[in-house]
Amino acid sequence: MEYRKFEHTFVIRLDPGEEILTSLTQLCKKEGIRLASVTGLGAAGTIQLGVYDTEKKQYYSHEFKGLYEIASLMGSITEKDGEPYLHLHMVIGNPHNGECHSGHLGRAVISATGEIIVTEIPGSVGRRADETVGLNLFEFMNED
């Protein structure tokens, strides 16, 4: 991973073999990022995408291996229990065979390159487990 910081924006390049969530978590810890938005694109060869079943309160995931363009990567960075919490969704596709898939990102290993923009937002937003929905939802702290 290579990156440059421009004011509150990080421009990141991921290289083949690097995993997106692992790399972004490392960046957050190194740079002290507590709240940010994420966008990106690129190419990946191993991707795990999921969907959350609100009735059963569990994720269902599927792994994709092959030639995939990352058509869209977007999401948020917050904190949970003092650690970076990444909530990212991705759309992948292969125009050669007409495939297109999307969902909650569980894992993605770059095959060619990843171009990711992390825009840091001054402040912090936490996460709290919500038993009704079964997910970790935004928790807004009181600012003094």
C-alpha positions, 0 to 999 in steps of 0.5 A: 500500500502506498498513499499520500495525504492531502489535507483530510483526504488520503489517496491510496494505491493497493497492489496485487495481493493486498487485501482491502479491509486489512490495508484500510484498517492498518491505515486507520491505526497508523494515521489515527482515522476515526471517522471517514468516507471511502470510495474506490475502484480497481480489480480483484481476484478473490472477493467475499460479498454478503447480504444480511438477512434481517429476519434471521439476523445473520449474514450470508456470504459468497466467495468469487474467484476470477477476473473482476473489476471493482466497479464501485467500493463505498462505505464508512469508517467509524469506531467500535470499542476503540478500534477502526470499524469499516462498513464497506459495500462493493459492486464487482463485474466481469463484462467478458462473461456478463457477471455482476455481483454486489454486497457487503464486503467481507474480503477482497484481494487486489489482482491488478490495482486498487485506487481508494480515496478515504476522506477523513471527517473531523470528529468521531462516530461509534458503533453500538450493537442493536438487538432489534436489527442485529447489526452494529449501528451508528452511535452518536456521542455527545460532543462537549 
